[in-house]
Amino acid sequence: MYPPSQAAYDRAITVFSPDGRLFQVEYAREAVKTGSTSIGIVCKDGIALMAHKRVSSPLLIGGSTEKIFSIDQHIAAASSGLVADARKLVDFSRVEAQKHRLTFDEEIPVELLAKNIGDHIQFYTQYAGVRPYGVSFLIAGVDGGLRLFETDPSGALFEFKATAIGSGKKAVEEILEKEYRDDMSLSDGVKLGMKALKKVVEEKLSPAMVDLALVKADDHKVHKVGRDQKAQWMS
């Protein structure tokens, strides 16, 4: 908790503290850090996105919780943080993608969509009466090149070859920094991601607990991976 002298600066998104910080944005980052882990890995033939799904009850239907979303046929996004905030951003992203398609008769470039999402997130750090989004995205797509972006609750954007968001971010990135290679195949990338997830998930990992999607370079499309294929990569 911040000292009493700083308490006046953590109640409104529009007020900077004397040392130049927006505490509500920092609190939103903490919400992301408590979320389940999502990983993105750029490979030579596509991008692998995988996300851990916390199954809180044996009565919960696993398919009712979604961590990886198709934004357009060539772009997917994985989330970590507040699930409801993620759904809202996904809806915004899909509208942006379709507006571009209708206006220009082409697929939206991945970087342009990422910037539009970042601008939308940043809007909610500037005005009174709103709060920042408590979610981060990994945006993966192909548009002539393979692109992987990470969003931040401040609206900042970063492009990576491989990265992670959520509670296991630090541990996963240590593994990726040691073992990632530019010439990895999608199969190798998924295996590396699954290995990293196993390190940060406390319980035994099962196919029902992981969302997996591949953005393939050959057909420029997002492919959701089924239970049987996930099980093969986990073995």
N, C-alpha and C positions, 0 to 999 in steps of 0.2 A: 504494500500500500504506500502511496506517496505521502510525504510529510504534510501537516496541516497547512503550511504556507503555500503548498501547491494545489490544495484541494479545490480552490476556486477555479482552477483551470481545467478540471477534468469533467465538468458538467455540461459543457457546450462545445460542439464541434468547431465553432468559428473562433474560438479564443486560443491564441498561442500562449504557452507558459513563458516566463522570462528567459528561459534557456532555449526557446524556439521549438518546442515540442507540442504536438497535438495528441493529448493523452487518449482521446476517444479512438483515434486511429491505432495507437499502440495497443489499446484494449482489444480492438478488432483483430490485430495480429495474434494476440494470445488466444482468441477463439479458434483461429486457424490451427495453432499449435496443439490444441486439445483434440482436433479432428483426427479421423483415421487416415492412414498413410496412403498417398497416391504417388505413382512413379511414372515418368515418361523417359523413353530411351530411343534416340534416333539411330537407326541401323542403316546399312547400305541399301537395303531394299524396302524400307518402310519405317514406320514409327510404332513402337509398342507402348500402349497405355494400360496400366493395371492399378487397381484400387482395392484396398482391404475394406470389406463391409463388416461392421460390428453387428453380430447377430446376438441380441440381448436376451432372447427367449427361444426355447425350442418350438414354441407355438407360432413364432413369427415366420411368415412366408418370405423367403429370401428374395424372390423376384419383386417384392413390393418396395424394396429399397434400391435405388439406382445411384451409382457413383460415377459412371461414365456415360456421357450423352452424345448422341449424334447431332451436330449443329447443322451441317449440310452434308451432302454425299461425300465430300472430300475433307471434312473437318470434324474432329471429335474433341471433347473436353472432359477432363477428370477433375473432380472437386475435392476439397477438404475444408471442413468448417461447418457452418450452419446449413443444414440441408435445404431449408425453406429459402434461404438467400440464394443458394445454388440454383434452385428451380427458377427463381425470378430472373437471374442472370442468363440462364439457358434460354428462357423465353425471349429475352431481349436480343440475344445473340442470333437466334433463329430468324427473328424478324429482320435484323440487319442483313443477314445473308440473303434472304429472299428479296428484300428491297433492292439490293445490288443486282441480283439476277434479273429482276424485272426491268430495272432502269438501263442496265448495260448489256443484257443478254449474255452474261458470262458469270462464271463462278467467282465469288468474292476472294481476293487474295488473302492468304492466312494472316500476313502482317497487318493488313488494313482492318480485318475483323478484330484482331487482338488490340489494335490501337483504339478502335471504336469502343470495345469493352472497357479498356483502361480509362478512356475519357468519361464513360458513363459512371464508372466506379469513383473517379476523382470528383465528379459533380457532387457526390454525396459526402464529400469532406469539406465543402465550402459554405453550405447554407444552414442556417438555424432551423430547428424543427425536424431535422432528419438525422439519421445515424449512418455510419459507414457500413458497407457490406462486411459481414463476418465470415468471409469465404475467400479462398484463393482457387484459381483455375490453372490447370495445365492444358494449353490449347495446342493441339497437334493437327497438322494438315499438310497436304501436298499441292503445290501450284506451279510446278516446274522445278521446285526444290523441296526438300523435306524440312519443315519448320516446326520448332517446339518452343512455345512461349509460356512464361509463368506470370500470372498477375498477382498483385499485392493489394491489400485493402486500402492503401493510399492512392491506388491508380497507377502505380509504377509498373513497367513491363520489363521483362528480362528474357533474352533468348538463350537457350541451352542446347547442348548435345545430349545431355542426360541430367535429370534432376528429380527431386522429390519434394512433396509438400505434406504437411500434417505432423502428427506427433513423432513419427520416426524419421523426420527429415535428416537430422544430423547423422544418425547411424547409417542410413541408406546412402547418403552422399559419400561417406567414408569408403563404403564398398565400391560405389561407382567410380570414385576417383582412382582406386587401385586396379579395378578390373575392366573398366570400359575401354573398348577399342573402336576406332572409326570404321573398321572393315567388318564389324559384327553383322551376321545375318539376323533376320527377325527371330528365328528360332533361338539363336544364341542370346539375343537381347531379352527375350521372354524368360529364358532360363536364369539369366543374371538377375532380372527383376524379381522373379519368384524366390531366388536365393536370398535377396535382400529383404523381401517381405517376411520370410520365415525368421529372419534375425530379429525383427522388430515386433512381430506379433506374438503375444504371450502364449495363446492357446495353439493347438495343432491346426495348421492351415488346411482347409478343405475347398473343393471347387465352389461350393455354395457361398464361401466367404470372400471370394475374389471376383471382381468385375475385370474383364480383359477385352480390349479392342485393339485391332491392328489397322493402321492406315497404310495401305500398300502403294508402292511407287508405280507398279506396273499398270494398275487400272484406276489409280487416283480415287479410291473408294475406301470408306470405313467398313470394317468387318468385325462384328461382335462375335466373340469366340464362345462356343458352346461348352457345356459341362464336361463332356468326354475328352475333348481336346485339352481343356485346362488340366484335367486329371493326368494326362500324359506328360505335360510339362512339369507337373509337381512331383512326379515320381522320380 
